Amino acid sequence: MSRHAKSGVLDATIATLGAPTIASPLPFGRFISDDHPASIRLGPEDLDDVSEETDVDFQVAGPRANLYFEPSKVRAAIVTCGGLCPGLNDVIHAIVMEAHHNYHVASVLGVRFGLQGFIPRFGHKLVELTTANVTGIHQCGGTILGSSRGVQPIGEVVDTLERYRINQLFVIGGDGTMKAAMRITEEVQRRGAKIAVIGVPKTIDNDINLVTSSFGFDTAVERAADAIRCAHTEAIAVPNGIGVVKLMGRESGFIAAQATLALKEVNCVLIPEATFALRGENGLLPWLEQRLLERGHAVIVVAEGAGQHLIPESGQTDASGNPVLGDIAGLLIREIGDYLKERGVTHSSKYIDPSYLIRSVPANANDRIYCGFLGQFAIHAAMAGKTSMVVSKLYGRYVHLPLHLVTRRRKKLNLASDCWQAVLESTGQHAITSPAE
């Protein structure tokens, strides 16, 4: 129980299916107790309903001495949802290896193509995941299970869980997927079924609430920095060269900001959290003209969700229900060309969009290690009968987070943070971007 649960600040209670009474078969003696939580200090940047920092107790992730499930009777299932992200196969690999080698569970099934795999009319058959057929997958990008977007009937999802006698479900996905996992949990509870639902938060944008850094983010920043390096090389190779790099980030500019800090060649970074104008005083275009006059080249990094106030809304949504974004990079290229032509400034623009290259690559070493921990801790939690939760690293500690906390909002880059201040100091763009209204 969170020490602040009664005060209404935060309830970090983790739901359980029942009392764990079965001795763990793990061949080591280091077990975690629910009686010794991790006290972590959170502030307004983490919680939208507090005005000052407060200490909150979170359940520590790791193996428990007593289990709820008899390992020999466990039929687990893994599903990956949403867009691709480096590390998906690593998490699958870690879950399967831990489940088979250390807990000796009866079976682990893979659900094909996201939540569609639960729905009979799509015709995607579940596959058996063994240590043999997951060997080496962690060195490959993507997900061996496939993925999909979009809402599916939760009742049919739970029907399939019951039909296959699945009692542990591992859901790997982003904000929308975690909301679906929460609805699955509610339906399971309504039916009185004993199925543990454990989420592993995945978002390349790093925008899941209370998840300090999501898996794949480190890899994404590394590859994004490579793209920025190429843009800089192109820009300095010609007179008045301009490199424009579009990176992922529908609502949050974490990748753009971190990649900018990783490679000090960016002159302006545009993110969804900070508004900017194209023309007029402190406009991007006058700044760019002055930059070319002084230095003869420029590199601009733009997150895909930046500058949407400059583009008419399409009124359309994607399969996940997200508004279809306007093409901010296309707008920038057109406006830059028109403005500099009006001013008689010859230039050469190069546009780079590495998004799909970044999403589909294998995870780097840091992300592989992180994914390994997440997969192992997910199994430990499920075996102990915990449910309606995710495993995550929060300010350096691996903890259990209730689904209702991670889905309450999207995490955004704090414009008063050290990170954004460092970006402004690196690029010198103070006058261009300002906090969103």
N, C-alpha and C positions, 0 to 999 in steps of 0.2 A: 504494500500500500504506500502510495506517495505520502510523505509527511504533510503535504499541503492539500491532500484530497478533500478534507472537510472545509478548508477555507475557500475552495472554489478556484484557486490559482491553477492547479493542474492535478489531474488524477492519472497517475502512472500505473494503476493496478493492472496486472496481467491476469486474464481469465484462465481458468483451468477446467479440464474435463472431470476431474475427481482427484482423490488423494493418491499420491504415488506410493505404492507399497511393494514394488518389485525391485529387488536388488539389481543394481546395474552390473552388466557383464564386462564393462570396460576394464582392460588389464592394467589399470593404474589407479592410484588412490587420491588424486587431486580433484576434489569435487567442489562445486560451488553451492553455497547455501542461500536460500531466499531470505534468510534472516540478516544477511550482511549486504545491504544495497550499496550502490555507488551514489554518493552525493555529488551532484553536478550543478554548478552555478549557471543559471540561465538568465537572460535579460530581455528587454524589449525587442532585440533583434531576433530572438528565438520564439517569443510568445507575444502575440498581438494584443493580449489583454492584461499586461502588467506594465508598470511605469518605471520599475527599478529592478535591479538584480535580485534573484531569489534562489536559494538552494533547494533542489528537488532530488528526491531519492528514486533511483531507477534500479530495477532488477538486473543483476549482472549476468551476462551470457556465459554459457559454459556447461559442462556435463554435471548432472545431478546424481547423487548417490542412489536415489530411488527413482524408479520409472513408473509411469502409469500404464504403459503398453508392454505386454509380453512380446519381446522381439520376434519370436518365431511366428507370431500371429499378425505382424505388421505388413500391410500392403500399402505402400506409399505411392504417390503420384507427383510428378513435376510438370509444371506448365510454364512456358515463357510467352509473354505478351508484349504488344507494342512494337516500337521500332528497335532495330538492332543496336547493340552496344558492345564494346569490347568487354570480354569477361563472362558472357553468358554461358559459354561452354565450360568455363572454369568452375562456375557455381554448380552446374549440373554434375560435373566430374567429382567435385568435393562431396556433394550430397550422396551420390551413388557409392563412392568408395567408402565413406564413413558408415553408411547404412549397412553395406555388405560385410566389410572387413572387421569392423569393431562391434556392431550391434547384431550382425548375422540375421537381418530381417528376412522375412519370407520372400518379398518381392518389391521391386521398384518399377513403376510404369512411367513411360513418357507420353504426355498428351501432345498430339501433333497440331501445329498451327494455332496456338493460342486457345482461347475459350471456344473457338469453333470445334476443337477436338472433342469437346464434351457433348456436342449436339449431333444426334444420329444422322440428321438429313444431310450433313456435309460429307459424311462418309469417310472421315479420317479415323483410322484404326489406332488404338493405343498400342504402344510398343514396349516390350520388356527391355529394361536397362540393366545390364550386367557389367561387372568389372571388365569383362573382355570387350564389349562393344563401346565402352566409353574411354578405353585406353587411347591416350594421345589427343583426345578432342580438345583439351585445354590449350593446345598449341595452334588451334584454328580459330578464325574469326566466326562471327555469326552464332547461330544456335542449331544444333543437330535436330532439334525438335520442330524447327520452324516457328513462325509467329504470325499474329494477325492483330488487327485493331477492330474496335467496334463492340457494342453491347450485345450480349447473348442472354437468353432467358435463364435466370438464376435457378428456377425450379428444375429445368432440364439438366443443368450442370450438376445439381445435387442428386438428381435421379441417376445420373451416370456414376457418380461416386458410390451410391448405394448399390447399384447393379453390379459393379466390379468389386464390391466389398472393400473399398479404399477407406482407410482410417487415418491417413495422414496426407495432407495436400500442401505442396510447396509451390507458392505462387511468386514468380519472378516478373516484376514489371514496375511501371511508373505510377504516378498519382491516380490515374483512372483505373489501373489494374488493382491498386490497393483498395480503392473504393468498391470494386467488384468483389474483392476478397472479403471485405467487411459484409457485403450483402450475402455472400455465400455462407459466412459464419452465422448470420442472423437466420437464414433458412435452415441451416443445420440445427441450430438451437431450437427453432420452432418445431422441427420434427423430432426432437429429442435424440438425435443421432450422436454418436461419440466419434467425431471426426476432428482432428486437430488441423487448423488452418494457419500456416506460417508464411508470412510474406518476406521476400528478400527484395528490398527497394532498389529499382534500377531506373536511372534516368541519366542520360549523357549530359543533360543540361544542369545537373546537380541542384534541382529545384524542389526536392521533397522535404517537407517540413521536418525539422529536428534530425535530419541526417547531415552530419557535418560535411562528409564527402561521399558521394555515391560511387559504386564501383564503375570502372571505365572512364571516370572523369580524368584521372591522371594520364591515362593513355591519350584521351582526346586532346588534352592541353598540349601534350608532347607533339602529336601530329599536327595540331593547329599551328604550333610554332614553326614547324617545317614549312607550312604553306605561307606563313608570314615572311619567312626567310626568302622564299622564292619570289614573293611579291616585291620585296625590297631589292632583290637582285635585278628584277625586271625594271623597277623604277629608276635605279641609278644608271642603267645602261643607255638611257636616251635623254635628251634635253627635256626638262619639264615632265619627267615620267611620273605617272600616278599608279600606284598599286592599290586595288580595292579587294579586300578579302572578306567574304561572308562566312560567318560561323554559326553553329547551332545556338539556340537560345530564344525560344518563343516568348517567354515572360521574364527570363532571368539572364543576366549577362556574365555569368561566372566564367564560362570558357573564354569569351572574348577578353575579359579582364585578366585572367590568369595567363593566357597565352601572350598578352601584351607585356606582362611583367617578366615572362620567361625569355622574351626576345626584345631587347630594347630598341627596336627599329620602327615601332609604330608611332605615328605622329598624331593620330586621333582615333579613339575607339568610341563607337556609338552602341549603346545598350538600351534595352526596353525601359529600364528604371529611370533614365535621364532624358529629358526632353531637349530638343535642339531646333534651331531655325536654319533654313537654307540661306536666306538672304537677309539684308539689313544688318543693323549693329549686332555684333557677336555671331553673325551667321556663319555657317560652315563654308559657304562658297567664297565670301571675302577673305576668310582666314586662309583657305586653300590658295587663293591667288597670291596672298602675301608670302605664304610658305614657299611657293614656287619661285617667287622673286628673290627670296633670301637664300634658299638652299638648292633650288633646281630639281627637287623631287619631293614626293610625299607618299606615305603609306597610311591607308585608312582601313581600319577593321570595323566591321558592322555585324552585330548580332541580328539574326533573321527577324526578331520581333521588335527591333528598334524602329523609331520613326513612323509608327503606324498612324500617328495623328496627321501625317502629311499625305496619307493615301486614303481615298474613299473606301468605306467598308463594302466588302463584297456581299455580305449577308449570308454567305455560305459557310457550312461547317464540314469538317472531315469526318471519317468513320468513327472517331472517338468523341465527336461532339465539340471539338475545338474550332473556333473561328478560323477560316482560311485566311492566312496572312497575305497582306499586299507585298509586292515585290520591291522591297526597299532598296536592294542593290541595283536593280534596273532603274529605279527612279534616280538614284544618286549618279549613275553613269550618264543618264540623259541630261540631268540638271547641270552636272559638271561640264559636259560638252557644250551645252547651250551657253552657259555663263561665261566660260573662257573664250568661246567664239565671239560673244558680244564684246568682250574686252580686248580682243585681238591677241590673245595669248595662245600660241601654238603649244600643243601638248600631246602626250601619248598615254592612253589609259589601258591598263591590263586588269582584267577581272578574274578572280580565282574563287571558286566555290568547292572546297574539299569535303563537304559534308558527308557524302556517301562513302568516300574513301576512309574518313575517320571512323564512321560507325561500324564498318565491316572488318576492321583489322583485328588481329589477335591482341590480347591485353599485354601490356608491358609487365616487367617483373614486379613492380609495386602492386599493380592491380591484381596480378595472379595470386600474390600472397594474401591480399585483402579478400579476394573471392574465396580462397581456400578457407579462411576463417569463417566467413559468412555461411558457407555451405555446411561446415562442421557444426557451427553453433545453431543453425536451423534444425539439424537433426537432433541435437541435444535437447532443444526446447520441445520439439514434438514428442520425443520419447518420454519426457517428463509430464506429458499431458497438457502442456500450455497451448493456448490457441488465441485467435484473433489478435495477432501481434506480428511485429517484424523484428528481425535482428539487424542491428546497425552499430556503427561506431559513432559515438557522440562525444566530441571533445576528447578523443584519445581513449575512451573506454568502450568496450563492446557491451551493449546492453540490449534488453528487451523493451520495445516500445509498443504500446497499444495501437491498433489500427486507427482508432478514432483520433489519435493525436497526429499521426503522420498525414492524415487526409483532411485536416481542418483548414489548411491553406497551402498555397505554393510559396516556397522559400524564394526570396528576392535578395539581390545584392544591396546591402546597406550603403547608401551614399555618404554616410557619416563614418564609415569603417576605415580601418587602416589600409585595407586592400584598395578601396576606391581612391583614397588619398594618395597612395603610392602610384596608382595609374595616372592621376592628374599630374603628379610630380614628374613621372617618366615622360609623358607626352607633352606636357605644357598646354593642355587644352582647357584650362580653367574657364575661359570666357565662353566656350562653345556650348558645353553641356551644363544643365542646371537640374535640380531635383524635380521629378515629375509632380504635377499638381495632384 
